[in-house]
Amino acid sequence: MDFCEMYKQYYHRVFYTALKVTKNPCSAEDILQETFIKAYDKLEEIKDENKVGAWLSTIAHRKAIDLIRKEKRAVLLPIEEIPPSRTVEECSDVECICEQRCLEEDIKKRTLMLSPKLRAVFQLSYYKQLQEKEIAYNLKISPAAVKSRLHRARQMMKGTLEKDIQHSSTA
């Protein structure tokens, strides 16, 4: 069987199999790629072309379950313990670069959900690496207000992260 023909024929089936399990289109696309990479490696072992669709669906389903399990095992770090973003030169492989970019995008997205007061404090703390006294000076507020807002910002970001994890694990 020709790989391109197989891809065109079973692309949607594999994607929707992965989407059904992960409930996340981005994860489903990753699983789609991994499934067809595995299929490409095992192409010469295919004996019955009538069973290719079921075989690909099984691979996708198992990879999706593995991804869900991996996400459940993920250790949550307090936001202040997440290392600042590394430069591309510091990452040795594509996977590292992609993970770093995804993490940064996720933090930016969650930061935008904060109120302007909390967002300002969090951004100065996380992105600029300023101490509470420096943030207080820059924003012309008391150090106690900075500490309080920083705490609330972290709690809100942690709450949205926990909701996303619960949603993906129960879905």
N, C-alpha and C positions, 0 to 999 in steps of 0.2 A: 504494500500500500504506500502511496506517495504521501509524504509528511504534510505538504501544503494542502493537499486534498483532504486529508484527515483533519487538519486544523480548521479548515473552512466548514467542514461538515459537522464537527463536534464542538466548535468554539462556544456556542450559546449554551449547549447542554452542560458543559463543564463549568462555565461561568455561573449559571443558575444553581448548579449543585453546590458550589462553594458559597454562593450568596445565601442560599437557604440555611446553611449552617452558621456562617459568620455574621450575617445581617449587616455586613459592611462591604460596600462596593469596592473600596480600595483593597481590602484584604482578599476579596474574591478575585480581583485582578492578579494579585500576587500569587494566589493559589493556582489560578489559570496558567500563569507562566511556569510555575514549578511543575505542574502536571504535564504540560507539553514538553518541558525539558526532559522529564523522566521518560515520557513516551518516545521522544526522539532517541534517547539512549537505548531504549529497549525495542526499537522499531523492527529489528531483524528477528526478534523472538515471537512476533505475532504470527499465529498459525490460523486462527479463524477470524476473518475480517468482520464477520457478523457480530462478534462479541466485543469489538473495539470500543463502542460507545459505553457499554457497561463497565468495561475495564477502566476507561478514562474517568468515568463518574466515580468509580470506587477509589481511584487514586485521589481525585479531588476531594471526596468526602473525608478520607482519612487524613489528608493534609490539612483540611479545615479543622477537623477535630484536634489535631496536634497543635495547630495555631491557638485555638481556644484554650487548650490546656496550658500552653506556654504563657499566654497572657494571664491566666489565673495564678501562675507561679511567680509572676513578676513582683519584685519587691518594690514597694512604694517608698521613695525617699522624701523626707521633708523638702519642700521647694528650695530652701536655702542650702541644702546639701547637694543639689544638682550642680555638677561642675559647669562653669561658664563654657560657652560654645568653643569648640576647638576649630582651628583653621583647617582648611583642606589639606595643607601640608602635614598637619599632625595626624591625620587619619590615613592609615595605610591601605585601606581597601574601600571599595564602593559601598559595601554594606555599612561600614562605619559612617561614611559620609551621609548616606541616606537616613540612618538612624538619628544622626545628629540634627539633620535638617528637619526631620519629622518632629523631633522633640522641641526644637526651637519654634516651629510653626504652631505646635500645640500650646506651648507656653504663651506665644503671642496671641493666639485665639482666646485663650482663657483670660489673659490680661485685659483684652478689649471688653470682656464681659463685666469687669469691675467698674464701680462708680469712679468718676473722675478723681475724687480725693484719694481713694484707695489705690487707683492705678498710678497716680503720680508718685506716691510713696514706694510702691512696689517696683516700679521701673527704675527709680533711683537706686534702690537697694540691689535689685537683681542685675540690671544691665550695667549700671555705672559703678556697682560695688561700693557704694558710699555707706559710711557708718551712720547710725541713728542721729548722732549730733550734727553731722554734715547735712543730712537730709533736712533736719529741723531748721538749720541755718538757711539752706537754699529755699525752702518753702515758707520760711518765716512763721513756723509753728513751734510749739513746745516739743521737747524730746519725748514727753509722755504721750502726746498726740501721735507722734511718729510711731512709737512703739505699739500703741493701740491700733492704729490704722494698718500697720504692717501685719499685726496678728490677725486682724479681721480679713485682710486680703489673702493671707495664706490659708486661713480657714475656708474662705469661699472657694479658692482654687482647689483645695483638697476636696471639698464637697462636690464640686463639679466633676472632678476626676473619679471619685468614688461612684457617683451616679453613672458615669460612662462605663465603668468597669462592671457594675451590677447589671446595667442594661445589656452589655455584650455577653455576660455570662448566663443571664436568664433567657436571653433571646434564642 
